[in-house]
Amino acid sequence: MMVLVHRLCAVAVLLSLPPLGIPQSRYDRLPAQQKIDMITEGKIPAGTQVVFVQQDINTYVVAKAKEVVPEGLKDPRVEIQDGKAVGRATVDFVKMRHAQGQDLNWLFAKLLQGEHPVFVTGRVQSSKGLARVDLDRVEIGGSAITGRALDLLIRTFVTPLYPQAKVGESFELGYNVDRIELKPGLARVVLSGQTPAAPQTKKNQIRASR
């Protein structure tokens, strides 16, 4: 009996270990929101790799979605794959727009009224503090959306919520983040090995000019 107990304990320990090849930091087990706050506040040392597992990402996405889109968005979830992310949700575009204090034009409202399953898959590339997101496929109610229709959807529903969001072009990651690596079931945020220079105060700028 004791042998069986020891074996079960050994299995439990092995299952609790991180997958091989994923460097661990002491920040990895913190909630996603706390890790994000520490990164943006510069409280994590340069060169650190911080892992966000898919379950934590989805917990964060659900909580954040309720703040950003209080109406019109249900069951948002993200699946992390190798170099890409897949997002799914049920969206009522009319309610979503109304929650932003805006109305849709008549044609848009007729075409998009009611709830629709939305599927988005995109590739993420990043290095040296820059990143680029390219959409591979966007579906609404099972129909693929491309070209000008997709551009219009992004301008109407995404840009008002995230004015700095960019698709199909490079942008700065900021916060001393060197790159974001996507692997099946996780995202790894790699901070630059160099400590970012502290912003100069007005007094320091005056001294430097002398």
C-alpha positions in Angstrom: 0.0 0.0 0.0 2.8 2.4 0.9 4.5 1.7 -2.4 1.4 2.6 -4.3 1.1 5.9 -2.3 4.7 6.8 -3.0 4.2 6.1 -6.8 1.1 8.3 -6.8 3.0 11.1 -5.1 5.8 10.7 -7.6 3.3 11.0 -10.5 1.7 14.0 -9.0 5.1 15.8 -8.7 5.9 15.0 -12.3 2.5 16.3 -13.5 3.1 19.5 -11.5 6.4 20.2 -13.3 6.5 22.6 -16.3 6.9 21.0 -19.7 10.5 20.5 -20.8 12.1 23.3 -22.7 10.1 26.1 -21.0 12.4 28.2 -18.8 10.6 29.1 -15.6 10.8 32.3 -13.7 9.4 33.1 -10.2 6.7 35.2 -11.8 5.1 32.5 -14.0 2.7 31.3 -11.3 1.3 34.8 -10.7 -2.1 35.8 -12.1 -2.0 37.1 -15.6 -3.1 40.6 -14.6 -0.4 40.9 -12.0 2.3 39.8 -14.4 1.0 42.3 -17.0 1.1 45.1 -14.4 4.6 44.2 -13.3 5.8 44.2 -16.9 4.3 47.6 -17.7 5.5 49.1 -14.4 9.1 47.8 -15.0 9.2 45.6 -11.9 10.5 42.5 -13.6 14.3 42.3 -14.2 15.7 42.7 -17.7 16.3 39.4 -19.6 13.5 37.6 -17.7 11.1 35.3 -19.6 7.6 35.4 -18.3 5.2 32.6 -19.3 1.4 33.0 -19.7 -0.4 29.7 -20.0 -3.5 29.5 -22.1 -5.9 29.0 -19.2 -4.6 32.2 -17.5 -4.8 34.1 -20.7 -8.5 33.1 -21.2 -9.3 34.1 -17.6 -7.8 37.5 -18.2 -9.6 37.8 -21.6 -13.0 37.1 -20.1 -12.5 39.6 -17.2 -11.1 42.3 -19.5 -13.8 41.8 -22.1 -16.5 42.6 -19.6 -14.7 45.9 -18.9 -14.1 46.9 -22.5 -17.2 45.5 -24.1 -20.0 45.3 -21.4 -22.6 44.3 -24.0 -22.6 42.3 -27.2 -19.7 39.9 -26.5 -20.1 36.4 -25.1 -17.7 33.5 -24.3 -14.5 34.9 -25.7 -11.6 32.5 -25.7 -8.2 32.1 -27.2 -6.2 29.1 -28.3 -2.5 29.5 -28.5 -0.7 27.6 -31.3 2.8 27.6 -32.7 3.3 31.2 -33.9 -0.3 32.0 -34.1 -3.5 32.5 -32.0 -7.1 31.5 -32.7 -9.9 33.6 -31.1 -13.5 32.6 -30.8 -16.5 34.5 -29.4 -20.2 35.1 -29.9 -20.8 38.7 -30.9 -23.9 40.9 -31.2 -22.4 43.7 -33.2 -25.4 46.0 -32.8 -25.3 45.7 -29.0 -21.5 46.0 -29.0 -21.8 49.3 -31.0 -24.5 50.6 -28.7 -22.4 49.9 -25.7 -19.8 52.3 -27.2 -22.5 54.9 -27.4 -22.7 54.7 -31.2 -25.2 53.5 -33.8 -24.6 51.4 -36.9 -25.8 52.6 -40.2 -29.0 51.0 -41.5 -27.4 48.5 -43.8 -24.8 47.4 -41.3 -27.4 47.0 -38.6 -29.6 44.8 -40.9 -26.7 42.6 -42.0 -25.2 42.1 -38.5 -28.3 42.1 -36.3 -28.4 39.3 -33.7 -25.7 37.1 -32.3 -23.0 35.6 -34.6 -20.2 33.1 -33.9 -16.9 34.8 -34.8 -13.7 33.0 -35.6 -10.3 34.8 -36.0 -6.9 33.3 -36.6 -3.7 35.3 -36.9 0.0 35.0 -36.9 2.3 37.0 -34.6 5.9 37.8 -35.4 8.1 39.7 -33.1 11.8 40.5 -32.4 14.0 43.3 -31.1 11.1 45.2 -29.6 8.9 45.2 -32.7 5.9 43.0 -33.5 3.5 42.4 -36.4 0.1 40.7 -36.4 -1.3 39.3 -39.7 -4.8 37.9 -39.9 -5.0 34.6 -41.7 -8.8 34.2 -41.5 -11.9 35.9 -40.1 -15.3 34.3 -40.1 -18.7 35.6 -39.1 -21.4 33.0 -38.9 -19.3 30.6 -40.9 -18.7 33.1 -43.8 -15.1 34.3 -44.5 -14.7 38.1 -44.3 -11.9 39.6 -46.5 -10.7 42.8 -48.2 -12.6 46.0 -47.8 -15.4 44.4 -45.7 -12.7 43.2 -43.2 -11.1 46.7 -43.1 -14.5 48.2 -42.5 -15.2 45.8 -39.6 -11.8 46.6 -38.0 -12.4 50.4 -38.3 -15.9 50.2 -37.0 -15.5 47.7 -34.1 -11.8 47.3 -33.2 -10.3 50.8 -33.7 -12.7 52.7 -31.4 -11.9 50.3 -28.6 -8.1 50.0 -29.3 -7.0 53.1 -31.2 -3.4 51.9 -31.2 -4.1 48.5 -32.5 -2.4 47.8 -35.8 -2.9 44.8 -38.2 -0.6 44.0 -41.0 2.1 46.5 -40.0 4.9 46.6 -37.4 4.5 48.3 -34.1 6.6 48.8 -30.9 6.0 46.4 -28.1 7.2 48.8 -25.5 7.9 48.1 -21.7 11.3 46.7 -22.5 9.7 43.6 -24.2 12.1 42.1 -26.8 9.6 39.6 -28.2 6.6 37.4 -27.6 6.8 33.7 -28.5 3.7 31.7 -29.1 3.9 28.0 -28.5 1.0 25.4 -28.2 -0.9 26.4 -25.0 1.3 29.3 -23.9 2.8 32.7 -24.7 6.3 33.6 -23.5 7.1 37.2 -23.0 10.9 37.8 -23.3 12.2 41.0 -21.8 15.2 42.7 -23.3 18.6 41.9 -21.7 19.3 45.6 -21.3 17.7 47.6 -18.5 15.8 50.5 -20.1 17.2 53.9 -19.5 15.3 55.9 -16.9 13.5 58.9 -18.4 15.3 62.1 -17.8 13.8 64.6 -15.4 13.8 68.3 -16.3 16.6 68.9 -13.9 18.8 66.2 -15.5 18.0 67.5 -19.0 19.3 71.0 -17.9 22.4 69.4 -16.4 23.1 67.4 -19.6 22.7 70.5 -21.8 25.5 72.4 -19.8 
